[in-house]
Amino acid sequence: MKKLLIFTSIAVVLIGCGGSGSGSSADETMVTAQLYTLKKGDKIVKIDANKTTFLKIHHTDGAKESVVELIEGNATIIRK
């Protein structure tokens, strides 16, 4: 009975934390002059907090996706 409780608890934690990911949630290091499509929930994080990072954002009101281009600096896209 104790093993079943432990197994169930681990399964709930993994599912709740996204442990059964679909593979589309991999982080992506951005490269300058390349376009990236962002969806709701995606985040962009600067790699070096001491350096300036410039992004160009192409977004249409009401659209579910945006296109982002790294102009200068270093950043990573965290996919949801």
N, CA, C and O atoms as a printed pandas DataFrame, in Angstrom:
     atom_number atom_name residue_name chain_id  residue_number  x_coord  y_coord  z_coord
0              1         N          MET        A               1    0.823   -1.192    0.000
1              2        CA          MET        A               1    0.000    0.000    0.000
2              3         C          MET        A               1    0.864    1.252    0.000
3              4         O          MET        A               1    0.553    2.230   -0.680
4              5         N          LYS        A               2    1.962    1.218    0.772
5              6        CA          LYS        A               2    2.851    2.367    0.869
6              7         C          LYS        A               2    3.505    2.647   -0.491
7              8         O          LYS        A               2    3.662    3.806   -0.877
8              9         N          LYS        A               3    3.889    1.579   -1.220
9             10        CA          LYS        A               3    4.506    1.745   -2.541
10            11         C          LYS        A               3    3.527    2.367   -3.521
11            12         O          LYS        A               3    3.921    3.197   -4.340
12            13         N          LEU        A               4    2.279    1.989   -3.454
13            14        CA          LEU        A               4    1.257    2.556   -4.339
14            15         C          LEU        A               4    1.074    4.043   -4.062
15            16         O          LEU        A               4    0.936    4.831   -4.998
16            17         N          LEU        A               5    1.072    4.435   -2.802
17            18        CA          LEU        A               5    0.945    5.844   -2.430
18            19         C          LEU        A               5    2.146    6.649   -2.941
19            20         O          LEU        A               5    1.966    7.749   -3.463
20            21         N          ILE        A               6    3.345    6.126   -2.801
21            22        CA          ILE        A               6    4.551    6.812   -3.283
22            23         C          ILE        A               6    4.517    6.943   -4.798
23            24         O          ILE        A               6    4.805    8.015   -5.329
24            25         N          PHE        A               7    4.173    5.872   -5.502
25            26        CA          PHE        A               7    4.100    5.904   -6.960
26            27         C          PHE        A               7    3.071    6.926   -7.446
27            28         O          PHE        A               7    3.338    7.689   -8.375
28            29         N          THR        A               8    1.907    6.937   -6.820
29            30        CA          THR        A               8    0.852    7.881   -7.196
30            31         C          THR        A               8    1.293    9.322   -6.940
31            32         O          THR        A               8    1.041   10.205   -7.759
32            33         N          SER        A               9    1.945    9.555   -5.816
33            34        CA          SER        A               9    2.427   10.907   -5.495
34            35         C          SER        A               9    3.446   11.380   -6.519
35            36         O          SER        A               9    3.388   12.527   -6.963
36            37         N          ILE        A              10    4.369   10.524   -6.896
37            38        CA          ILE        A              10    5.382   10.888   -7.895
38            39         C          ILE        A              10    4.721   11.173   -9.241
39            40         O          ILE        A              10    5.082   12.139   -9.913
40            41         N          ALA        A              11    3.769   10.353   -9.636
41            42        CA          ALA        A              11    3.075   10.552  -10.911
42            43         C          ALA        A              11    2.337   11.887  -10.932
43            44         O          ALA        A              11    2.369   12.594  -11.939
44            45         N          VAL        A              12    1.680   12.237   -9.846
45            46        CA          VAL        A              12    0.950   13.505   -9.771
46            47         C          VAL        A              12    1.915   14.682   -9.867
47            48         O          VAL        A              12    1.631   15.657  -10.563
48            49         N          VAL        A              13    3.044   14.603   -9.180
49            50        CA          VAL        A              13    4.029   15.686   -9.223
50            51         C          VAL        A              13    4.589   15.843  -10.630
51            52         O          VAL        A              13    4.702   16.967  -11.121
52            53         N          LEU        A              14    4.939   14.747  -11.288
53            54        CA          LEU        A              14    5.495   14.824  -12.641
54            55         C          LEU        A              14    4.492   15.383  -13.640
55            56         O          LEU        A              14    4.855   16.198  -14.488
56            57         N          ILE        A              15    3.261   14.965  -13.553
57            58        CA          ILE        A              15    2.238   15.468  -14.470
58            59         C          ILE        A              15    1.961   16.938  -14.189
59            60         O          ILE        A              15    1.806   17.726  -15.122
60            61         N          GLY        A              16    1.897   17.312  -12.933
61            62        CA          GLY        A              16    1.644   18.702  -12.566
62            63         C          GLY        A              16    2.776   19.637  -12.952
63            64         O          GLY        A              16    2.538   20.818  -13.207
64            65         N          CYS        A              17    3.998   19.136  -13.001
65            66        CA          CYS        A              17    5.156   19.953  -13.343
66            67         C          CYS        A              17    5.494   19.875  -14.821
67            68         O          CYS        A              17    6.505   20.435  -15.246
68            69         N          GLY        A              18    4.695   19.213  -15.598
69            70        CA          GLY        A              18    4.986   19.115  -17.023
70            71         C          GLY        A              18    5.975   18.012  -17.339
71            72         O          GLY        A              18    6.633   18.068  -18.379
72            73         N          GLY        A              19    6.102   17.028  -16.496
73            74        CA          GLY        A              19    7.058   15.944  -16.699
74            75         C          GLY        A              19    6.749   15.088  -17.900
75            76         O          GLY        A              19    7.621   14.352  -18.361
76            77         N          SER        A              20    5.556   15.154  -18.418
77            78        CA          SER        A              20    5.200   14.358  -19.588
78            79         C          SER        A              20    5.167   15.240  -20.828
79            80         O          SER        A              20    4.258   15.130  -21.651
80            81         N          GLY        A              21    6.165   16.117  -20.958
81            82        CA          GLY        A              21    6.201   17.102  -22.039
82            83         C          GLY        A              21    6.116   16.481  -23.415
83            84         O          GLY        A              21    6.446   15.311  -23.608
84            85         N          SER        A              22    5.664   17.287  -24.379
85            86        CA          SER        A              22    5.469   16.795  -25.736
86            87         C          SER        A              22    6.690   17.009  -26.609
87            88         O          SER        A              22    6.659   16.683  -27.796
88            89         N          GLY        A              23    7.784   17.559  -26.044
89            90        CA          GLY        A              23    8.987   17.775  -26.828
90            91         C          GLY        A              23    9.041   19.164  -27.435
91            92         O          GLY        A              23   10.104   19.580  -27.897
92            93         N          SER        A              24    7.938   19.897  -27.453
93            94        CA          SER        A              24    7.932   21.226  -28.042
94            95         C          SER        A              24    8.312   22.288  -27.016
95            96         O          SER        A              24    8.313   23.477  -27.336
96            97         N          SER        A              25    8.633   21.885  -25.798
97            98        CA          SER        A              25    8.920   22.857  -24.751
98            99         C          SER        A              25   10.414   23.057  -24.537
99           100         O          SER        A              25   10.811   23.511  -23.464
100          101         N          ALA        A              26   11.255   22.739  -25.510
101          102        CA          ALA        A              26   12.700   22.901  -25.367
102          103         C          ALA        A              26   13.078   24.373  -25.442
103          104         O          ALA        A              26   12.534   25.125  -26.251
104          105         N          ASP        A              27   14.021   24.777  -24.585
105          106        CA          ASP        A              27   14.538   26.139  -24.637
106          107         C          ASP        A              27   15.333   26.310  -25.927
107          108         O          ASP        A              27   15.877   25.347  -26.467
108          109         N          GLU        A              28   15.390   27.546  -26.412
109          110        CA          GLU        A              28   16.060   27.813  -27.675
110          111         C          GLU        A              28   16.918   29.068  -27.541
111          112         O          GLU        A              28   16.397   30.149  -27.264
112          113         N          THR        A              29   18.237   28.930  -27.737
113          114        CA          THR        A              29   19.129   30.080  -27.702
114          115         C          THR        A              29   18.970   30.854  -29.004
115          116         O          THR        A              29   19.054   30.285  -30.092
116          117         N          MET        A              30   18.739   32.156  -28.882
117          118        CA          MET        A              30   18.480   32.988  -30.055
118          119         C          MET        A              30   19.790   33.389  -30.746
119          120         O          MET        A              30   20.829   33.543  -30.105
120          121         N          VAL        A              31   19.707   33.551  -32.066
121          122        CA          VAL        A              31   20.820   33.983  -32.899
122          123         C          VAL        A              31   20.392   35.270  -33.590
123          124         O          VAL        A              31   19.238   35.393  -34.000
124          125         N          THR        A              32   21.308   36.237  -33.729
125          126        CA          THR        A              32   20.953   37.506  -34.353
126          127         C          THR        A              32   20.490   37.315  -35.790
127          128         O          THR        A              32   20.938   36.406  -36.490
128          129         N          ALA        A              33   19.588   38.187  -36.213
129          130        CA          ALA        A              33   19.050   38.250  -37.577
130          131         C          ALA        A              33   18.249   37.012  -37.970
131          132         O          ALA        A              33   18.087   36.737  -39.159
132          133         N          GLN        A              34   17.750   36.270  -37.003
133          134        CA          GLN        A              34   16.893   35.115  -37.290
134          135         C          GLN        A              34   15.527   35.377  -36.670
135          136         O          GLN        A              34   15.442   35.914  -35.565
136          137         N          LEU        A              35   14.460   35.003  -37.368
137          138        CA          LEU        A              35   13.095   35.208  -36.874
138          139         C          LEU        A              35   12.642   33.997  -36.067
139          140         O          LEU        A              35   12.898   32.852  -36.438
140          141         N          TYR        A              36   11.964   34.274  -34.953
141          142        CA          TYR        A              36   11.439   33.235  -34.067
142          143         C          TYR        A              36    9.960   33.496  -33.832
143          144         O          TYR        A              36    9.554   34.627  -33.565
144          145         N          THR        A              37    9.161   32.444  -33.932
145          146        CA          THR        A              37    7.733   32.553  -33.666
146          147         C          THR        A              37    7.481   32.235  -32.200
147          148         O          THR        A              37    7.890   31.188  -31.697
148          149         N          LEU        A              38    6.800   33.156  -31.524
149          150        CA          LEU        A              38    6.456   32.969  -30.120
150          151         C          LEU        A              38    4.961   32.748  -29.988
151          152         O          LEU        A              38    4.160   33.390  -30.669
152          153         N          LYS        A              39    4.600   31.837  -29.109
153          154        CA          LYS        A              39    3.198   31.576  -28.811
154          155         C          LYS        A              39    2.913   32.000  -27.377
155          156         O          LYS        A              39    3.838   32.277  -26.614
156          157         N          LYS        A              40    1.661   32.049  -27.016
157          158        CA          LYS        A              40    1.245   32.441  -25.679
158          159         C          LYS        A              40    1.956   31.565  -24.644
159          160         O          LYS        A              40    1.967   30.339  -24.752
160          161         N          GLY        A              41    2.538   32.208  -23.658
161          162        CA          GLY        A              41    3.236   31.496  -22.595
162          163         C          GLY        A              41    4.737   31.421  -22.779
163          164         O          GLY        A              41    5.453   31.172  -21.808
164          165         N          ASP        A              42    5.247   31.627  -23.994
165          166        CA          ASP        A              42    6.686   31.642  -24.223
166          167         C          ASP        A              42    7.295   32.877  -23.579
167          168         O          ASP        A              42    6.646   33.920  -23.500
168          169         N          LYS        A              43    8.538   32.767  -23.116
169          170        CA          LYS        A              43    9.232   33.884  -22.486
170          171         C          LYS        A              43   10.602   34.039  -23.113
171          172         O          LYS        A              43   11.208   33.061  -23.552
172          173         N          ILE        A              44   11.091   35.273  -23.155
173          174        CA          ILE        A              44   12.452   35.545  -23.607
174          175         C          ILE        A              44   13.239   36.030  -22.401
175          176         O          ILE        A              44   12.807   36.937  -21.690
176          177         N          VAL        A              45   14.408   35.415  -22.173
177          178        CA          VAL        A              45   15.237   35.735  -21.026
178          179         C          VAL        A              45   16.632   36.124  -21.513
179          180         O          VAL        A              45   17.231   35.423  -22.330
180          181         N          LYS        A              46   17.152   37.264  -20.997
181          182        CA          LYS        A              46   18.515   37.664  -21.319
182          183         C          LYS        A              46   19.493   36.664  -20.723
183          184         O          LYS        A              46   19.300   36.203  -19.598
184          185         N          ILE        A              47   20.545   36.324  -21.468
185          186        CA          ILE        A              47   21.553   35.393  -20.961
186          187         C          ILE        A              47   22.510   36.121  -20.018
187          188         O          ILE        A              47   22.857   35.593  -18.962
188          189         N          ASP        A              48   22.934   37.318  -20.389
189          190        CA          ASP        A              48   23.867   38.100  -19.576
190          191         C          ASP        A              48   23.172   39.383  -19.125
191          192         O          ASP        A              48   22.911   40.272  -19.935
192          193         N          ALA        A              49   22.881   39.472  -17.851
193          194        CA          ALA        A              49   22.138   40.623  -17.320
194          195         C          ALA        A              49   22.915   41.929  -17.427
195          196         O          ALA        A              49   22.318   43.003  -17.354
196          197         N          ASN        A              50   24.234   41.859  -17.600
197          198        CA          ASN        A              50   25.066   43.062  -17.663
198          199         C          ASN        A              50   25.201   43.617  -19.077
199          200         O          ASN        A              50   25.732   44.715  -19.250
200          201         N          LYS        A              51   24.740   42.897  -20.082
201          202        CA          LYS        A              51   24.845   43.353  -21.464
202          203         C          LYS        A              51   23.474   43.776  -21.983
203          204         O          LYS        A              51   22.442   43.269  -21.543
204          205         N          THR        A              52   23.488   44.711  -22.922
205          206        CA          THR        A              52   22.255   45.191  -23.533
206          207         C          THR        A              52   21.763   44.184  -24.567
207          208         O          THR        A              52   22.556   43.616  -25.319
208          209         N          THR        A              53   20.460   43.969  -24.598
209          210        CA          THR        A              53   19.845   43.084  -25.580
210          211         C          THR        A              53   18.707   43.841  -26.256
211          212         O          THR        A              53   17.843   44.409  -25.588
212          213         N          PHE        A              54   18.715   43.843  -27.594
213          214        CA          PHE        A              54   17.668   44.500  -28.363
214          215         C          PHE        A              54   16.902   43.471  -29.173
215          216         O          PHE        A              54   17.495   42.604  -29.816
216          217         N          LEU        A              55   15.581   43.573  -29.139
217          218        CA          LEU        A              55   14.704   42.686  -29.900
218          219         C          LEU        A              55   13.796   43.516  -30.787
219          220         O          LEU        A              55   13.436   44.641  -30.440
220          221         N          LYS        A              56   13.431   42.964  -31.921
221          222        CA          LYS        A              56   12.427   43.572  -32.800
222          223         C          LYS        A              56   11.226   42.636  -32.759
223          224         O          LYS        A              56   11.352   41.443  -33.038
224          225         N          ILE        A              57   10.053   43.183  -32.409
225          226        CA          ILE        A              57    8.849   42.370  -32.257
226          227         C          ILE        A              57    7.850   42.722  -33.347
227          228         O          ILE        A              57    7.526   43.893  -33.546
228          229         N          HIS        A              58    7.363   41.706  -34.052
229          230        CA          HIS        A              58    6.333   41.859  -35.076
230          231         C          HIS        A              58    5.079   41.195  -34.536
231          232         O          HIS        A              58    5.022   39.971  -34.420
232          233         N          HIS        A              59    4.070   41.999  -34.204
233          234        CA          HIS        A              59    2.840   41.444  -33.633
234          235         C          HIS        A              59    1.628   42.138  -34.244
235          236         O          HIS        A              59    1.629   43.354  -34.435
236          237         N          THR        A              60    0.609   41.366  -34.543
237          238        CA          THR        A              60   -0.665   41.889  -35.036
238          239         C          THR        A              60   -1.691   41.726  -33.926
239          240         O          THR        A              60   -1.838   40.639  -33.367
240          241         N          ASP        A              61   -2.405   42.813  -33.603
241          242        CA          ASP        A              61   -3.420   42.738  -32.556
242          243         C          ASP        A              61   -4.406   41.616  -32.845
243          244         O          ASP        A              61   -4.899   41.474  -33.965
244          245         N          GLY        A              62   -4.683   40.830  -31.828
245          246        CA          GLY        A              62   -5.618   39.726  -31.951
246          247         C          GLY        A              62   -4.971   38.427  -32.406
247          248         O          GLY        A              62   -5.602   37.372  -32.339
248          249         N          ALA        A              63   -3.733   38.480  -32.866
249          250        CA          ALA        A              63   -3.041   37.268  -33.325
250          251         C          ALA        A              63   -2.585   36.445  -32.126
251          252         O          ALA        A              63   -2.295   36.998  -31.065
252          253         N          LYS        A              64   -2.521   35.136  -32.291
253          254        CA          LYS        A              64   -2.101   34.246  -31.216
254          255         C          LYS        A              64   -0.583   34.061  -31.186
255          256         O          LYS        A              64   -0.044   33.522  -30.219
256          257         N          GLU        A              65    0.101   34.500  -32.227
257          258        CA          GLU        A              65    1.542   34.347  -32.308
258          259         C          GLU        A              65    2.199   35.686  -32.624
259          260         O          GLU        A              65    1.581   36.567  -33.223
260          261         N          SER        A              66    3.443   35.828  -32.218
261          262        CA          SER        A              66    4.254   36.990  -32.551
262          263         C          SER        A              66    5.557   36.487  -33.155
263          264         O          SER        A              66    5.960   35.349  -32.917
264          265         N          VAL        A              67    6.211   37.332  -33.933
265          266        CA          VAL        A              67    7.514   37.006  -34.493
266          267         C          VAL        A              67    8.517   37.963  -33.874
267          268         O          VAL        A              67    8.296   39.173  -33.839
268          269         N          VAL        A              68    9.635   37.404  -33.379
269          270        CA          VAL        A              68   10.652   38.189  -32.701
270          271         C          VAL        A              68   11.991   37.965  -33.385
271          272         O          VAL        A              68   12.309   36.859  -33.822
272          273         N          GLU        A              69   12.770   39.041  -33.469
273          274        CA          GLU        A              69   14.102   38.971  -34.059
274          275         C          GLU        A              69   15.088   39.556  -33.051
275          276         O          GLU        A              69   14.860   40.638  -32.511
276          277         N          LEU        A              70   16.186   38.839  -32.798
277          278        CA          LEU        A              70   17.246   39.335  -31.926
278          279         C          LEU        A              70   18.135   40.254  -32.749
279          280         O          LEU        A              70   18.750   39.819  -33.722
280          281         N          ILE        A              71   18.206   41.523  -32.362
281          282        CA          ILE        A              71   19.012   42.506  -33.075
282          283         C          ILE        A              71   20.433   42.553  -32.513
283          284         O          ILE        A              71   21.412   42.590  -33.259
284          285         N          GLU        A              72   20.522   42.550  -31.180
285          286        CA          GLU        A              72   21.836   42.643  -30.529
286          287         C          GLU        A              72   21.763   41.999  -29.158
287          288         O          GLU        A              72   20.733   42.079  -28.489
288          289         N          GLY        A              73   22.841   41.362  -28.733
289          290        CA          GLY        A              73   22.911   40.764  -27.406
290          291         C          GLY        A              73   22.699   39.260  -27.436
291          292         O          GLY        A              73   22.861   38.613  -28.470
292          293         N          ASN        A              74   22.334   38.717  -26.278
293          294        CA          ASN        A              74   22.129   37.277  -26.133
294          295         C          ASN        A              74   20.826   37.046  -25.375
295          296         O          ASN        A              74   20.544   37.721  -24.385
296          297         N          ALA        A              75   20.043   36.093  -25.846
297          298        CA          ALA        A              75   18.777   35.762  -25.182
298          299         C          ALA        A              75   18.396   34.325  -25.464
299          300         O          ALA        A              75   18.871   33.714  -26.421
300          301         N          THR        A              76   17.540   33.801  -24.624
301          302        CA          THR        A              76   17.021   32.441  -24.765
302          303         C          THR        A              76   15.499   32.491  -24.728
303          304         O          THR        A              76   14.914   33.252  -23.957
304          305         N          ILE        A              77   14.865   31.679  -25.561
305          306        CA          ILE        A              77   13.413   31.543  -25.534
306          307         C          ILE        A              77   13.076   30.351  -24.660
307          308         O          ILE        A              77   13.569   29.245  -24.884
308          309         N          ILE        A              78   12.233   30.580  -23.662
309          310        CA          ILE        A              78   11.749   29.511  -22.798
310          311         C          ILE        A              78   10.352   29.150  -23.308
311          312         O          ILE        A              78    9.409   29.930  -23.172
312          313         N          ARG        A              79   10.235   27.970  -23.892
313          314        CA          ARG        A              79    8.953   27.526  -24.450
314          315         C          ARG        A              79    8.076   26.938  -23.357
315          316         O          ARG        A              79    8.548   26.215  -22.479
316          317         N          LYS        A              80    6.809   27.259  -23.428
317          318        CA          LYS        A              80    5.834   26.729  -22.471
318          319         C          LYS        A              80    5.470   25.328  -22.834
319          320         O          LYS        A              80    4.660   24.703  -22.150
